[in-house]
Amino acid sequence: MTTVQRSGRKGLAAGAGISAAGPGRKGDDGGIATEVAPKAATKRRLKRPRLYRVILLNDDYTTMEFVVLILQHVFHHGESSAHAVMLNIHQKGAGVAGIYTYEIAETKVAQVLEYAQQAEYPLQCTMEPDDDGKEEDES
């Protein structure tokens, strides 16, 4: 009895039931099931994460130019958008710089406070839940 060694396997003789096409290919399937019944669909919906507004607060010492730079650098506003938000903050006392998930909003607040401290400005930044967002609680 002659044994043929292929791919590190002993004991596979020529013609041992595996075709040249290989298992799962057209021809002999090698005893492997090739059709799989679809799994029953499960209804599992993910809830959208809660969003938070990052709010910049006006003060009498932080320059308008610095607020515009913060809006451009941290919140990626364009020049005209940053200027409009800065004017809103200046006129109303506070303004929304952006709306993000909790972790991102927390990071943005920390970045603003760090940059303000480095530049020796008293600029304050907070975050609060965005209740205007649509939450999908459909079950």
C-alpha positions as CSV (number, residue, x, y, z in Angstrom):
1,M,0.0,0.0,0.0
2,T,1.4,3.3,-1.1
3,T,0.7,6.5,0.8
4,V,1.0,9.9,-0.8
5,Q,2.1,12.9,1.3
6,R,0.5,16.2,0.2
7,S,0.3,19.4,2.2
8,G,1.8,17.7,5.3
9,R,-1.0,15.1,5.5
10,K,-0.3,11.4,5.5
11,G,-2.6,8.7,4.4
12,L,-4.3,10.4,1.5
13,A,-4.1,8.2,-1.5
14,A,-4.9,9.3,-4.9
15,G,-8.6,9.1,-5.6
16,A,-9.6,9.4,-1.9
17,G,-12.8,11.2,-2.7
18,I,-11.5,14.7,-3.2
19,S,-11.7,16.0,-6.7
20,A,-9.3,18.2,-8.5
21,A,-11.9,21.0,-8.3
22,G,-11.7,20.9,-4.5
23,P,-14.4,20.9,-2.0
24,G,-17.2,23.4,-2.5
25,R,-16.4,23.9,-6.2
26,K,-18.3,22.7,-9.2
27,G,-18.0,19.0,-9.4
28,D,-17.5,16.8,-6.4
29,D,-18.3,18.8,-3.2
30,G,-16.2,16.5,-1.0
31,G,-19.0,15.8,1.4
32,I,-19.3,19.4,2.5
33,A,-22.7,21.1,2.5
34,T,-22.6,24.0,0.1
35,E,-26.0,25.5,0.6
36,V,-26.8,27.3,3.8
37,A,-30.3,28.1,4.9
38,P,-30.8,31.8,5.7
39,K,-30.9,32.6,9.4
40,A,-34.2,33.9,10.8
41,A,-34.1,37.7,10.7
42,T,-33.9,39.3,14.1
43,K,-35.2,42.8,14.8
44,R,-32.5,44.5,16.7
45,R,-32.4,48.3,16.4
46,L,-29.6,50.3,17.9
47,K,-30.6,53.6,19.6
48,R,-28.9,56.7,18.4
49,P,-26.5,58.1,21.0
50,R,-27.6,61.1,23.0
51,L,-26.2,64.3,21.7
52,Y,-24.8,67.2,23.6
53,R,-24.5,70.9,22.8
54,V,-21.1,72.5,23.4
55,I,-21.7,76.1,24.5
56,L,-19.3,79.0,24.6
57,L,-20.0,81.7,27.2
58,N,-19.3,85.4,26.6
59,D,-17.1,87.4,28.9
60,D,-15.6,90.9,28.9
61,Y,-12.0,89.9,28.4
62,T,-11.7,87.3,25.7
63,T,-11.2,88.9,22.3
64,M,-13.6,88.2,19.5
65,E,-10.6,87.1,17.3
66,F,-9.7,84.4,19.8
67,V,-13.2,83.1,19.9
68,V,-13.2,82.9,16.1
69,L,-9.9,81.1,16.2
70,I,-11.3,78.6,18.7
71,L,-14.4,78.0,16.6
72,Q,-12.2,77.4,13.5
73,H,-9.5,75.3,15.2
74,V,-11.5,73.2,17.7
75,F,-14.9,73.1,16.0
76,H,-13.8,73.2,12.3
77,H,-16.1,76.1,11.4
78,G,-15.4,78.1,8.3
79,E,-14.4,81.8,8.7
80,S,-17.9,83.1,8.0
81,S,-19.6,80.5,10.1
82,A,-17.2,81.1,13.0
83,H,-17.7,84.9,12.8
84,A,-21.5,84.4,12.9
85,V,-21.4,82.1,15.9
86,M,-19.0,84.5,17.6
87,L,-21.4,87.4,17.1
88,N,-24.2,85.3,18.5
89,I,-22.2,84.5,21.6
90,H,-21.3,88.2,21.9
91,Q,-24.9,89.5,21.6
92,K,-26.7,86.8,23.5
93,G,-24.1,85.9,26.1
94,A,-23.8,82.3,25.0
95,G,-23.8,80.3,21.8
96,V,-23.7,76.7,20.5
97,A,-20.4,75.9,18.9
98,G,-21.4,72.4,17.9
99,I,-23.5,69.3,18.8
100,Y,-21.7,66.0,19.4
101,T,-21.9,62.7,21.3
102,Y,-20.9,62.8,24.9
103,E,-17.3,61.8,24.6
104,I,-16.6,64.1,21.7
105,A,-18.4,67.1,23.4
106,E,-16.4,66.4,26.6
107,T,-13.1,66.5,24.6
108,K,-14.1,69.7,22.8
109,V,-14.9,71.4,26.1
110,A,-11.5,70.3,27.5
111,Q,-9.7,71.6,24.4
112,V,-11.4,75.0,24.6
113,L,-10.6,75.4,28.3
114,E,-7.0,74.4,27.7
115,Y,-6.4,76.8,24.8
116,A,-8.1,79.6,26.8
117,Q,-5.9,78.9,29.8
118,Q,-2.7,78.9,27.6
119,A,-3.7,82.2,26.1
120,E,-4.6,83.6,29.5
121,Y,-8.3,84.2,28.6
122,P,-11.2,83.5,31.0
123,L,-13.3,81.9,28.2
124,Q,-15.7,79.4,29.6
125,C,-17.2,76.4,27.8
126,T,-19.9,74.0,28.9
127,M,-22.0,71.2,27.5
128,E,-25.6,70.2,28.0
129,P,-27.9,67.6,26.6
130,D,-29.5,68.4,23.2
131,D,-33.2,67.9,23.7
132,D,-34.0,69.1,20.2
133,G,-32.5,65.9,18.7
134,K,-34.8,63.1,17.6
135,E,-34.5,60.0,19.7
136,E,-35.8,56.8,18.2
137,D,-37.3,54.6,20.9
138,E,-39.3,52.4,18.5
139,S,-39.4,48.8,19.6
